[in-house]
Amino acid sequence: MGKTGRAAVMVGKQFEIREYPVPDPAPGTILLRQELAGICGTDLHNWEYQRLTGDILLGHENVGIVEKLGAGVDQDYVGNPLKVGDRVIFAPGTPAGTYGFLRADDEPHFRGGFADYIYLAQPSTCVLKTSLPPEVAVLSEPFMVGVHGVRRAGLKFGDTVVVQGSGAIGLLTLVCAKLSGAGRLIVVGGPAGRLELARKIGADVMIDIGEVRDPAERTKLVLENTPRGAGADVVFECAGFLSAIPEGIGYLRHSGTYVEMGHFVDVGSLDFNPNRLLMRKNLRLEAVWGYGGNETFVRGLPILEKNEFPFAQMVNPILPLERIADGFAALSGGYKLAGRDVVKVALRGAMA
């Protein structure tokens, strides 16, 4: 019998650890041994709202070690030489489909990240070699979402920026806004541990939604921290809650820009008045889909590799694969595990 590996499979609201045969890579493809896989908000919302049917292998935020190279593969997407033993990250979307969100029992297996192995079965996959430590490299995909959002915002030097949400996407968007020249950075989120990380990154104002529960009071605090009380130039919605959208638009100045980044899964609808919320503000509305393409990875990875911010502190806790349910429960139930605030929960694979 050939080598097998474990995969955590979502079956309804439960997770099962299953064994599958490890494939030999076909020409043009790559087999990775997973080091770490991050639990994304998209994974979480698909689990919470059960938008996918069947037995599903989730996970698309990964860093791994090259186990085997298919014939013809000797370099990464940008031409760096690639060999067995190299650490790589990859863009989870390809013209032929995405990694994660797939039926677990369909061959070839290991096309999602919550497993010991990841089979990059599409030759068109954007694979990039990296020297980052795994606890930073695992943030590559959510970092690229932040890069995409900030590029789409058209952020200008000295802009006043609000980030709604202090999870991984929010904090990494905060990093990207700071690097892009934001003059004043305001974060609306929680809990306290996440806001402390926002302070370390460079946020000037942190508003804890657990302490300031009234949206009108939060809006007042935001406006008081903008020039002349007129509102922010750019607001990024990274929280993933419907009620955050009308509240966040209220943070904007006239002719400001609102960037929607928090709803990659259908979580329902909200009552929305376009005249009052959009047109009277004369605002520009942007909505990004994921990281926006391979170019974002090519542009963003060298910035992430400078490792100038407390990225590794965001990845806490790191759990063994069999504790995947604990990670999902923590992110769904107050962002705490073992009494500590969590930002990005990561799962260990075969190489951790």
N, C-alpha and C positions, 0 to 999 in steps of 0.2 A: 504494500500500500504506500502511495506517495505521501508527501508532507501535507499536513492539514494545519489550519489556523482557526482562531476563534473570531466570531463576529457577534455583535450585540444587535439583535433584531427586534424592532418595534412591532408588537402584536397587539393592536388596540392600544390601551394605556400601559401594557406590560412590556417588559424587555426580557428576551430569552437569549442566552449565550449558546450559539450553535457552532458546530465544527464544519468547515468546508474544505475541499481539496484546494491546495495552492497551485495556481496555474503556472505553466511556463509561458513567458511572454512571446507573443507572436511578433513577426517582423514589424518594426516601427513602434513597438510598445515597451512599457517599462513596468516592472514589479517592484514595489517599495515595501520595506518593513516599516510599519508605522512607529514613530516615536511618540508623538502627541496628536490628539484630535480635540479641537475646541467645540463645545456645545454652543451653537449659534442660536440667536433669537428665532430664526426661521425654523430650526429644528424644534425648538421649544413650542412655538405656536402650532406647528403641524402636529405635535404630540398633544397639546392642549385641546385643539379644535378638531383633531382627527380628520384633516382634509385629504389624507392619502388612504387608499384602501389596500388591503392585503398585508402581507408580512414585509416590512420595509426596513432597509438598511439605510439609516441616516448618516450624516457627517460629511462635511465638505471643507473644513478648516484644518488642514493637515500639514505636518512636516514629517518626512521619513527618510530612510536610508535606502539607496539603490541596492536591491537584492540581486536582480538580474536585468540585463538589457536585451531587448529583442534585436534581431539582426538589423543592421543598418543604423542603429542608434549609437552615436559616439559624441554627441554634443547636446547642450541644452538649447532653449528657444533662441537665445541671443548669440549662440556660437561658442560658448565656453565648453572646453572638453569635459566629457562626462564618463565616469567609470563606476564600477561596483564599489560601494562603500561611501560614495558622495552623499552629502545631505542635500535634499531638494525640497522646494515647495512647488505648488502648481496652481494654476487658475482652474477652478472647478467646472467652468463652463466650456463647452466645445461646440463646433457646428453640428456635431452628431448627437449632442445631448449633454447632460450635466452629470457630475458625480454626486452621490447621495440621492435620497428621495426615490430609490429604485427598489424593485421587488427583490428580496434577499435570495430567494431560491432559484432565480433565473441565472443561467450561465451567460458569460463568465461571472463568477462570484467576486467578492471583494471590490465592488465598485462604489462603496461608500466608506466613510472614514472611521466609523466606530468598530474597528476590527484590528487584528494583528497585522494584516497586509492590506495594501491598496494596489489594485491592478489598474494602471493607467492604460486602458484598453483602446483608447482613441489616439491614433498617431498624430492628430492635430492638437493634442493637449499642450498647453504652454507650461513647460517645466523649466524651472530656474534653479541653478545651483546656488547655495548660500553658505556663508560661514557663520551665520547667526547661531547662537545657542537655541536649542529647541523650544525653550519656554518663551522666547521672543519670536522665533520663526513661525510658531503656531498662530500668531496674530496677523500673519500676512494678509489673508483674505479680508478680515474685517478692517484692517488698515487701508486696504485698497478701496473699500466702500467709502471710507472717510476721504480719501484722495479724490474719488469720483465726485462726491458731494460738494467738496470745496471748489473743485474745478468748475463744476456746473454753476455754482453760486456766483462766479465772477467776482469773488471777494477782492476788495481794494485795500491797499495799504492804509492802516489806521482805522478801518471799519470797526464799529461796535458790533459784537457777535454774541448771540445767545444760543446755547446748546441745550435742548430739552432732552433729558435722559443722561444718566451717568453710568450706563453699562459700557460694554466694550466699544460698541459703535459710537456712542456719545463721547467717550474719553479719547478715542482715536481720531474722531472728527475734531475734537478740541485741539489735539496735537497738530493736525493738518491746518486748521485755521490759524494757529499761532505761527507755524512755519510760513504761512502765506501772508503774514503781515497784519493780522488783526490787532487793533489797538487796545481794545478792552474786551475781555472775555467773561461772560456770565454763564454759569451753569445752573440749571434748575433740575434737581433730581434727588437722589438719596439711594441708600442710607448713608450714614456719616462716613463709613469707611471708604465708600466710593467718592464722596465729596473731598475727602482728604487727598485722594489720588489726584483729583481735579486740581486742587491747590498746588500740589507738587508739580503738575504739568505746567501750571501758569495761570489758572483761572484767577481773575481779580475779585469776583463775587460768586459766592455759592449760596443757593437758596434751597433749603431742605424741605421737600414736599411733605415729609413726615411732621415737621414742626410748623410749617406755614401751609395749612390745609385748605385755606380759602383761595380759589383761583383769582378772585378779584384782588386779594391782598398780595398774592405773588406777582400779579401784573403791575400793581402799584410799586412794588419793590424793584422790579425790572426797570420800569420807566424812570424811576428816581436815579438809576445808575446809568442812564444814557445822556448824551449831550442835550442840554436844555429840556430834558424830560420828554423828548420827542419820540423816542423809541429806537430800537436797534436797526442797523443797516441790513443785517442778515440774521435770520433765525433758522436753525437746523432742528428738525423734529426727528429725534433718534430714540424716542421712548417706546413707540409702538402701541400707544393707547389712543383710542379715538378722541377722547376728550382733550388730549393735548393739542390737537390741531386748531380748533377755534381759539383756545387760550393762547397758543403761540403766535397766531396771526395778530392777536391783540398786543403782542410785544413789539410789533414792527412800527417803524416810522412810515410816514407817507412815502410811497414809491420805493419801499424796501423790498427785500427778496426773501421769500419763504421757501425752504428746501425740505421736501418730504422724503425721509430716509428710513422710516420705522415700520412700514407695513408691507413686507414681502409675502405675507400670508393673509388671505381674506379673513378678517375678524369681525366683519359686519359693516353696517353703515351708520351714519350720524345725520342729525338734522342740521342742514347747512344753508345759510342765507347768503347767496353770492353777492347781492348788492352791498350788504353791510360788511361782510367778511373780506371780500375781494375788491370790488370795484371802488368803493369809497376810499380804500387804501391806495388805489392805483398801483397795486403791488405786482411783482413778478413772481410767479409760482413755478418752481421746478420740482420734478419728482424723478429720483434716480432709481434705476433697476440694477441692484447689485453693484459690482465693481466696474461695470461699464466696458469690459473688453480687455484683451491681452495687453494693449498699450498701457493701461493703468498699472499693471504689474511691472512692466518694463520701466516705467517712470518711477514707480513708488518704491520698489525694492531697494535701490541704492540709498534712498532716504531712510528707510527703516533700518538698514544695515549700519548706519551711523550710530544707532542705539543711544541717542542723546537724552532719552526720557525714561521714566521708570516703568518701561514696558513689562519687564518680568514680574513686577509687583501686581500687575493686573491678572496674571495667570495663577489663580489661587482659589480653590485647591486643585491639585493634580491627583486624580483618583485612578485606581486600577479599573480596567474595563468592566469587571463584574459589578462595580458600584455605579454603573451608569444611571440607574434609577434614582440614587441619592442625589446625583448632580442635577437631574431634571427637576426633582422635587424642590431642591434648594432654590433654583432659579424661578420656579413657579410660586414659591411660598414665602417670599419675604427677603430673598437674596442673602440668606444666612445658612451656614453649615458649621456644626460644632461650635456655635456661638460666635462665629466670625463672619463679617461681611464678605460676600464673594462678588467678583466682577466676571471673570471668565473661568468657567470650569473646564478643565482639560482632562482627557482620558489617556492613560498610558497604553501603548501597544506593545508589540513584541520586542522593541528595542529600548524601552524606557528602563 
